[in-house]
Amino acid sequence: MHRPSTAEAEVGRELAEARPDLVPRYTAALPGARAAVLTRLWRGLAHEPLPWIAAREPVRDGLVLRLSDGRRLDGPAADPYATSAYVTAVGLDGTPYDDPAALVTELAVPHAAGFAAELGHSVASLALSRAGQVGHPTEWPGADWEWEQRVVDGHPFHPNCRSRPGFSVAEQLALAPEHRPVVGLGTVPVRAAECLVTGVWPQAMRDGDRVLIPVHPWQAAHVLKRPCEARLAAHPLMALRTLALPDGPHVKTALSARLTSSVRDISVASVGASAVVSAFAEALAPRADGLLHVTRTLGAATAHSPDLAAVLRESPSAYAAPGEHVVPVAALPATELPASPGRLAAFARLALTAGLRLLELGVALEAHGQNLLVVLSPAGDPVRLVYRDLADIRVSPARLARHGVPVPGLPERMVTDDPVALRRKLFGSLVAGALAGAAGSGPALRAALESAVRDLPRTPDLVALLDEPLPTKALTLMRLSPGTPGDLWADLPNPLRFAAP
């Protein structure tokens, strides 16, 4: 019999106080949530360069991992591109574990205790997210933020897909997009002379000589520790700290909490560079032959603190014609597109054409399922792409120079001529992330890519995609390496040569 983890029990107790009507649904959702997180964890164990795994041995009925201390892990054959929860138990020296937190605790590798706590929270929050769903909507939504709120399970491949440390159950119900709340954003007035403002900061967010910086309610309560009167009714998007305002723009707020892998504050440097980066991307996007639009950064402001800052962005719906829908790729499972091989291949062709074209020019997008959106025709066919959030793109001055494109004054961390770094950024987010998440399995991804790459220009970047292993962020290794800055990487089997387990 499964013994509930500390996080499962704590969330259950808090839920009994906040929403007792959801407790039965939460309890019923826990086994599926454990399997979903365990599947993501098994992907990492099976494919990432974890230093305490000595060997990986495919066997007839699955996969055996031999640990450097002599122990053995047994599980199913690992499809690194699967989004279904197909791993229900993993054996450690013959003892089955259906709980990812318990498994990592028993592994007792360096930094296991902290990671196990995150996994327990991910399971509990995922069960809570699923418990809050009522039926399966069949109508396509009318507002862009409604698509975002249909993403219930979070990141399709990260074991911390729903980990929200520091959020109580009541706060998740009141602030998380899958629970469909309306969130009251407060503002903090700061003297303009004490702010860094770039772009155009709207008059409605000024008060005389003071700049009104939007503040997320969780940030106000837990980080700034000050009351913040709700002034703006907003709809939370899948990023949690980004919300759609009633008059259209999206506001990205500072949220000094670790969600999945990163603390979601806003650096002063990113505010300072936001207008330059936005203008650069806006000027370059037409070179993708009209296949891709980039949402503009309208304005950004910071009180010279990553904990008190905000960015205003154009809504992706600005790029939809009447009858069209702009859908985040992460929300595509809520449409008919993944079930249609022809439409999935058309989407893959569209995304790879635009992504590789910009990469050849010198810009690698971080085109994962949250940043990349697809414009669907009234009939449901993919016709264009929209990209948002330029904070983590990579830019190659050498490639831009070859095409006669001047290089603006970009933050140093964005600039690299290393083809490996550029390809990791695009392929890891677009192919191993967005396209794999939409396809849902290795065989489906392979079929979509085979059709998509057939007529693409055979650039060195495409050759690398066709012939080399597929890079992806080593999400489990990163959480077990808290002292190592930056991204760590793993190589996945090339999806164009992937065989079904």
Disulfide bonds with the S-S distance in Angstrom:
none
